Amino acid sequence: MAEFYVNMAFLPLLGVRVFRLTEYMTESLDISNAALVLVDVQQGFLDPGWGRSHNLYEGLANIVKLGEAWNGHRLPVVKVRHDSTHPQSTLRSGYRGNDLIAEVQDLREDLLVTKTVNSSFLGTPDLAQWFRESGITTIVVVGIQTNLCVETTARMGGNLGFDVIVPLDATATFDLEGPSLAGGPPLRLSAEDLMKATAVNLHGDGFARVTETADVLASLGMTSAIGRGNA
């Protein structure tokens, strides 16, 4: 079994304090047959109309690293594509922005899921059913946007009983504006703040283990070494 431990060192760098760790979150984790779920890594998110993102290209680079590693280890890869129903969306069907970015298109996939809502588990085909039929109990969720489709997919995956890992630096999002309350100005959160909130929501409440790309890649290396030792 390859053991995966949560590396909490990077969370303080984002200003995140983890208030609670459940027993579940401190156990080792077998990722020897984990599926990598690439959520909405689409060309439409490169459109400047989405606004500011402090880590978009770094996040994409880490997503590709993980995809290549999963292909190299012949582990299952799921690509998820958002087919927006909004006529002006850069992710709408039939528009070039709907396509996955070239580096992700080049990756071998075991399943393509299309969806029109936030959760990858509410797309076509049925993702949870495919995981169960394939004997997959652990998933690594990466993609765009951190606080929306990535977080929703991770939350629902945890609710459905899967062990979920989210390497935060293999996700990306954009600054976001919310409502005006009590006559004040609109509430605004930066991309960094939204990523902090996702890290705390998912990890602090046990939906997923939030970590870094480097730790996941290191754990894959352990899996490979163990496999050679058993050969």
C-alpha positions in Angstrom: 0.0 0.0 0.0 1.2 3.5 -0.8 0.8 5.8 2.1 -0.4 9.3 1.6 0.0 11.8 4.4 -1.5 15.3 4.5 1.2 18.0 4.3 -0.1 21.0 6.2 3.0 23.1 5.7 1.6 25.0 2.7 -1.7 26.1 4.4 -0.2 28.7 6.6 1.4 30.2 3.5 -2.1 30.9 2.3 -3.0 32.3 5.7 -5.1 29.2 6.4 -5.4 27.9 10.0 -6.8 24.4 10.2 -9.2 24.3 13.2 -10.1 20.7 13.2 -8.6 17.4 11.9 -10.8 14.4 12.1 -9.4 10.9 12.6 -10.2 10.3 8.9 -8.0 13.1 7.8 -4.9 11.8 9.7 -5.0 8.2 8.3 -2.7 7.0 5.6 -4.4 6.6 2.2 -3.9 4.1 -0.6 -3.7 5.9 -4.0 -2.5 2.9 -5.9 -5.7 2.9 -8.0 -6.9 6.4 -7.4 -8.7 8.2 -10.3 -7.6 11.6 -11.4 -10.6 13.8 -12.1 -9.8 16.8 -14.4 -12.7 19.3 -13.9 -13.5 21.8 -16.6 -9.9 22.4 -17.8 -11.3 24.3 -20.8 -10.1 26.9 -23.2 -12.9 29.3 -22.3 -11.3 30.0 -18.9 -8.4 31.7 -20.7 -10.7 34.5 -21.8 -9.8 37.7 -19.9 -13.5 38.3 -19.2 -13.3 36.0 -16.2 -11.2 38.6 -14.4 -8.2 38.2 -12.2 -6.7 34.9 -11.2 -3.4 34.9 -9.3 -2.4 31.3 -10.3 -4.3 30.3 -13.4 -1.2 29.3 -15.5 0.6 27.7 -12.5 -2.5 25.7 -11.7 -2.8 24.6 -15.3 0.8 23.5 -15.3 0.3 21.4 -12.2 -2.9 19.9 -13.6 -0.9 18.8 -16.7 1.9 17.4 -14.5 -0.6 15.2 -12.6 -2.3 14.1 -15.8 1.0 13.0 -17.3 2.0 11.2 -14.1 -1.4 9.4 -14.1 -0.9 8.4 -17.7 2.6 7.3 -17.0 1.4 5.0 -14.1 -1.5 3.8 -16.2 -4.0 5.0 -13.5 -7.6 6.0 -14.4 -8.2 9.5 -15.7 -11.6 11.2 -16.0 -12.0 14.3 -18.0 -15.0 16.5 -17.2 -16.3 19.2 -19.6 -18.8 21.9 -18.7 -21.3 22.4 -21.5 -22.7 25.8 -20.4 -26.3 26.5 -21.3 -25.8 30.2 -21.1 -25.7 31.7 -24.6 -22.9 34.2 -23.8 -20.7 31.8 -21.8 -17.2 31.1 -23.1 -17.9 27.5 -22.1 -21.0 27.1 -24.2 -21.3 24.1 -26.5 -20.2 24.7 -30.1 -17.9 27.6 -29.1 -14.1 27.0 -29.2 -13.9 27.8 -25.5 -15.8 24.7 -24.7 -12.8 22.6 -25.8 -10.4 21.2 -23.2 -7.0 22.9 -23.3 -4.6 21.2 -25.8 -2.4 19.7 -23.1 -5.4 18.0 -21.4 -6.8 16.9 -24.8 -3.5 15.1 -25.4 -3.8 13.0 -22.2 -5.2 9.5 -22.3 -8.6 9.3 -20.7 -10.7 6.5 -19.4 -13.9 8.4 -19.3 -15.3 11.8 -20.5 -18.1 13.3 -18.4 -20.2 16.2 -19.7 -22.2 18.4 -17.4 -24.3 21.5 -17.2 -24.1 22.1 -13.4 -21.3 22.4 -10.8 -21.0 18.8 -9.7 -19.2 16.3 -11.9 -21.4 13.6 -10.3 -24.5 15.1 -11.9 -23.2 14.7 -15.5 -23.3 12.1 -18.2 -22.4 9.3 -17.9 -23.0 8.6 -14.2 -19.6 9.2 -12.6 -20.3 7.5 -9.2 -21.6 4.4 -10.9 -18.5 4.2 -13.2 -16.2 4.6 -10.1 -18.0 1.8 -8.3 -18.1 -0.5 -11.3 -14.4 0.1 -11.8 -13.6 -0.6 -8.1 -12.3 3.0 -7.5 -12.7 4.3 -4.0 -10.2 7.2 -4.1 -10.3 10.3 -6.3 -7.9 13.2 -6.8 -9.9 16.3 -7.9 -8.2 19.1 -9.8 -9.4 21.8 -12.2 -11.3 25.1 -12.6 -12.9 26.8 -10.7 -11.5 26.0 -7.2 -14.5 27.3 -5.2 -17.2 26.2 -7.7 -17.0 23.0 -9.7 -13.9 21.7 -8.0 -15.2 22.2 -4.5 -18.7 21.0 -5.4 -17.4 17.8 -7.0 -15.1 17.2 -4.0 -17.9 17.8 -1.5 -20.3 15.5 -3.3 -17.6 12.9 -3.7 -17.0 12.9 0.0 -20.8 12.6 0.6 -21.0 9.7 -1.7 -18.4 7.8 0.3 -15.3 8.3 -1.8 -11.9 9.2 -0.4 -11.2 12.6 -1.9 -7.8 14.4 -2.3 -7.6 18.0 -3.6 -4.1 19.3 -4.4 -5.0 23.0 -4.1 -2.2 24.3 -6.3 -3.7 22.2 -9.2 -6.8 24.3 -9.1 -7.5 27.9 -10.1 -10.2 30.5 -9.7 -11.0 34.2 -10.2 -11.9 37.2 -8.1 -15.6 37.2 -7.3 -18.2 39.7 -6.3 -21.3 38.9 -4.2 -24.3 40.8 -2.9 -24.6 44.2 -1.2 -25.8 43.7 2.4 -27.2 46.3 4.8 -26.7 49.0 2.3 -22.9 48.4 2.1 -20.7 47.9 -0.9 -20.8 44.6 -2.7 -19.0 41.8 -0.9 -15.8 40.9 -2.8 -13.3 38.0 -2.4 -10.0 37.7 -4.2 -9.1 34.4 -5.9 -6.6 33.8 -3.1 -9.3 34.2 -0.4 -11.7 31.9 -2.3 -9.0 29.3 -2.5 -8.3 29.7 1.3 -12.1 29.2 1.9 -12.2 26.1 -0.2 -9.2 24.6 1.6 -10.7 25.2 5.0 -14.2 24.1 3.9 -13.0 20.8 2.4 -10.2 19.8 4.7 -11.5 21.3 8.0 -14.8 19.6 7.7 -13.6 16.3 6.4 -15.0 16.4 2.8 -11.5 15.9 1.4 -7.8 16.0 2.1 -6.3 19.3 0.8 -2.6 19.1 -0.1 -0.2 20.0 -2.8 0.8 18.6 -6.3 4.3 17.8 -5.1 2.9 15.5 -2.3 0.6 13.7 -4.7 3.5 13.1 -7.2 5.7 11.9 -4.3 3.0 9.5 -3.2 2.8 8.2 -6.8 6.5 7.6 -6.7 6.0 5.5 -3.6 3.3 3.5 -5.4 5.7 2.8 -8.3 8.5 1.7 -6.0 6.3 -0.7 -4.1 5.0 -2.1 -7.4 8.6 -2.8 -8.5 9.4 -4.4 -5.2 6.5 -6.8 -5.6 7.4 -7.6 -9.2 
